[in-house]
Amino acid sequence: MRFRLSRTIPHTPWRAENTWSLSPMRFTILIIGLALFGIGDGLLIVAHIGNAPWSVLAQGLSLRTNIPLGWWTFIISTVVLLIWIPLREKPGFGTIANIVVVATFIQLTVDLLPTPPSLWGQLSLSIIGVLTVGAGSSLYLTCGLGPGPRDGLMTALHYRTGLPVGRVRLFIELVVLALGWSLGGRVGIGTVLFALFIGYSVAFWLGIVGRLTAH
């Protein structure tokens, strides 16, 4: 079986007809996907050589306030979701679950795993983190239960401004990264790896899901 990078989100047997339509299978796959997303993001933090942009911001705020990083991830996601209101975006079950589950598993990963002592170990952990975030994304996106708060903000601004979605996402990520860095969040090789390869990681795993569920 050959796996290729997917150019779209495949239609899976567990895809919902609307963003609040739940079933035991769909719920389970959603939670597994979001948990993997949080674990992958946490692995980048644990690697200690640079976080994903939103975790740079959460870590910077955590360092300034002594509030745990997981809680700041939850707070940031909630604030971003509130921004949806004037943009007239509607959350789904997956949007709300994203806020809770991702933050929880980021914190658990950071609390339970030590930083590898060698640079090669740290690089390996960062790469595994990017792959794990991609795998988690491929599962939760195919549930059709609504985008995460950040993805929803991106698409809402895209529709309201008419700017290309890639430029909107880049602008958001750069603003968040700069703010987090100024607060003391960790930026480094891991951040670059995430920026360069997260899109490919998601597309790779979406391709696998699409092949495995194709009739």
C-alpha positions as CSV (number, residue, x, y, z in Angstrom):
1,M,0.0,0.0,0.0
2,R,1.4,3.4,-1.0
3,F,0.9,6.4,1.1
4,R,0.9,9.9,-0.3
5,L,0.6,13.4,1.1
6,S,-3.1,14.2,1.2
7,R,-4.3,17.5,-0.5
8,T,-7.6,17.5,1.4
9,I,-9.3,16.1,4.4
10,P,-10.6,12.6,3.5
11,H,-14.2,11.5,4.1
12,T,-14.1,8.9,6.8
13,P,-16.7,6.5,8.1
14,W,-16.8,8.5,11.4
15,R,-17.2,11.9,9.9
16,A,-20.1,13.8,11.5
17,E,-22.9,15.4,9.5
18,N,-22.9,18.4,11.8
19,T,-20.4,19.7,14.4
20,W,-22.6,18.5,17.4
21,S,-23.4,15.0,16.1
22,L,-21.7,12.5,18.4
23,S,-21.4,8.8,18.4
24,P,-19.2,6.5,20.6
25,M,-16.7,5.9,17.7
26,R,-16.6,9.6,16.7
27,F,-16.1,10.7,20.3
28,T,-13.3,8.2,20.9
29,I,-11.4,9.1,17.8
30,L,-11.8,12.8,18.5
31,I,-10.4,12.4,22.0
32,I,-7.5,10.2,20.9
33,G,-6.7,12.7,18.2
34,L,-6.7,15.7,20.5
35,A,-4.7,13.7,23.2
36,L,-2.0,12.9,20.5
37,F,-2.0,16.6,19.5
38,G,-1.4,17.7,23.1
39,I,1.3,15.0,23.7
40,G,3.1,16.0,20.5
41,D,3.0,19.7,21.5
42,G,4.3,18.7,25.0
43,L,7.1,16.7,23.5
44,L,8.4,19.8,21.7
45,I,8.3,21.6,25.0
46,V,10.1,18.8,26.9
47,A,12.8,18.6,24.2
48,H,13.9,22.1,25.3
49,I,15.1,23.3,21.9
50,G,12.1,25.4,20.8
51,N,8.3,25.1,21.1
52,A,5.5,25.4,18.6
53,P,4.5,29.2,18.3
54,W,1.4,29.0,20.5
55,S,3.3,27.1,23.2
56,V,6.0,29.7,23.1
57,L,3.3,32.2,24.1
58,A,1.9,29.9,26.8
59,Q,5.3,29.2,28.2
60,G,6.2,32.9,28.2
61,L,3.1,33.8,30.1
62,S,3.7,30.8,32.5
63,L,7.2,32.1,33.3
64,R,5.8,35.6,34.0
65,T,2.9,34.5,36.2
66,N,3.9,31.1,37.7
67,I,0.6,29.7,36.4
68,P,1.2,26.2,34.8
69,L,1.8,26.1,31.1
70,G,-1.2,23.8,30.6
71,W,-3.5,26.3,32.2
72,W,-2.2,29.1,30.0
73,T,-2.9,26.9,27.0
74,F,-6.4,26.6,28.2
75,I,-6.8,30.3,28.9
76,I,-5.3,31.3,25.5
77,S,-7.6,28.9,23.6
78,T,-10.6,30.3,25.5
79,V,-9.7,33.9,24.7
80,V,-9.2,33.0,21.0
81,L,-12.6,31.3,21.1
82,L,-14.2,34.5,22.5
83,I,-12.7,36.4,19.5
84,W,-15.0,34.2,17.3
85,I,-18.1,36.0,18.6
86,P,-17.6,39.3,16.6
87,L,-16.4,37.2,13.7
88,R,-19.7,35.3,13.8
89,E,-18.1,31.9,13.9
90,K,-19.8,29.0,15.6
91,P,-17.9,26.4,17.7
92,G,-18.6,22.6,17.5
93,F,-18.2,19.9,20.1
94,G,-14.7,19.4,18.8
95,T,-13.8,23.1,19.3
96,I,-14.7,22.9,23.0
97,A,-13.0,19.5,23.5
98,N,-9.9,20.9,21.8
99,I,-9.5,23.5,24.5
100,V,-9.8,21.0,27.4
101,V,-8.1,17.9,26.1
102,V,-5.1,19.5,24.4
103,A,-4.2,21.7,27.4
104,T,-4.6,18.7,29.7
105,F,-2.2,16.4,27.7
106,I,0.3,19.2,27.2
107,Q,0.6,19.6,30.9
108,L,0.7,15.9,31.6
109,T,3.5,15.4,29.1
110,V,5.5,18.3,30.5
111,D,5.0,17.0,34.1
112,L,5.9,13.4,33.4
113,L,8.7,13.4,30.8
114,P,12.3,14.5,31.4
115,T,14.3,16.5,28.9
116,P,16.8,14.2,27.1
117,P,20.4,15.0,28.1
118,S,21.9,15.0,24.6
119,L,21.2,17.3,21.6
120,W,20.4,14.3,19.4
121,G,17.9,13.1,22.0
122,Q,16.3,16.5,22.0
123,L,16.2,16.7,18.2
124,S,14.6,13.2,18.1
125,L,12.0,14.2,20.6
126,S,11.1,17.3,18.6
127,I,10.7,15.3,15.4
128,I,8.5,12.8,17.2
129,G,6.5,15.7,18.5
130,V,5.9,17.1,15.1
131,L,4.9,13.6,13.8
132,T,2.6,13.1,16.8
133,V,0.9,16.5,16.3
134,G,0.3,15.6,12.7
135,A,-1.2,12.2,13.6
136,G,-3.5,13.8,16.2
137,S,-4.6,16.5,13.7
138,S,-5.4,13.9,11.1
139,L,-7.8,12.1,13.5
140,Y,-9.6,15.1,15.0
141,L,-9.9,16.9,11.7
142,T,-11.6,13.9,10.0
143,C,-14.3,13.8,12.8
144,G,-16.0,16.9,11.4
145,L,-16.9,18.2,14.8
146,G,-15.5,21.7,14.3
147,P,-12.0,23.3,14.1
148,G,-9.9,24.1,17.0
149,P,-10.0,27.8,18.3
150,R,-6.8,28.8,16.4
151,D,-7.9,27.1,13.1
152,G,-11.3,28.8,13.4
153,L,-9.7,32.2,13.9
154,M,-7.6,31.6,10.9
155,T,-10.5,30.7,8.6
156,A,-12.7,33.4,10.0
157,L,-10.1,36.1,9.3
158,H,-9.6,34.6,5.9
159,Y,-13.3,34.9,5.0
160,R,-13.6,38.4,6.5
161,T,-10.5,39.9,4.9
162,G,-10.3,38.0,1.7
163,L,-6.6,37.5,2.3
164,P,-5.1,34.0,1.4
165,V,-5.5,31.6,4.2
166,G,-1.7,30.9,4.2
167,R,-0.9,34.6,4.7
168,V,-3.5,34.9,7.5
169,R,-2.0,31.8,9.3
170,L,1.5,33.1,8.9
171,F,0.6,36.5,10.3
172,I,-1.1,35.0,13.3
173,E,1.8,32.6,14.0
174,L,4.4,35.4,13.7
175,V,2.5,37.7,16.0
176,V,2.0,34.9,18.6
177,L,5.7,33.8,18.3
178,A,7.1,37.3,18.7
179,L,4.9,38.0,21.7
180,G,5.8,34.7,23.3
181,W,9.5,35.2,22.7
182,S,9.4,38.7,24.2
183,L,7.9,37.1,27.4
184,G,10.6,34.5,27.6
185,G,9.1,31.6,25.8
186,R,11.6,29.2,24.2
187,V,12.3,29.6,20.5
188,G,14.9,27.5,18.7
189,I,15.5,24.6,16.4
190,G,12.3,22.9,17.5
191,T,10.3,25.9,16.5
192,V,11.8,25.9,13.0
193,L,11.2,22.1,12.7
194,F,7.6,22.6,13.6
195,A,7.1,25.6,11.2
196,L,8.7,23.8,8.3
197,F,7.3,20.3,8.7
198,I,3.9,20.4,10.5
199,G,2.0,20.9,7.3
200,Y,3.7,17.9,5.7
201,S,3.2,15.8,8.9
202,V,-0.6,16.5,8.8
203,A,-0.8,15.8,5.1
204,F,1.1,12.6,5.5
205,W,-1.1,11.3,8.3
206,L,-4.3,12.4,6.4
207,G,-3.0,10.4,3.5
208,I,-2.7,7.3,5.7
209,V,-6.1,7.8,7.2
210,G,-7.6,8.2,3.7
211,R,-6.0,5.1,2.4
212,L,-7.0,3.0,5.4
213,T,-10.6,4.1,5.3
214,A,-11.0,4.0,1.5
215,H,-13.6,1.6,0.2
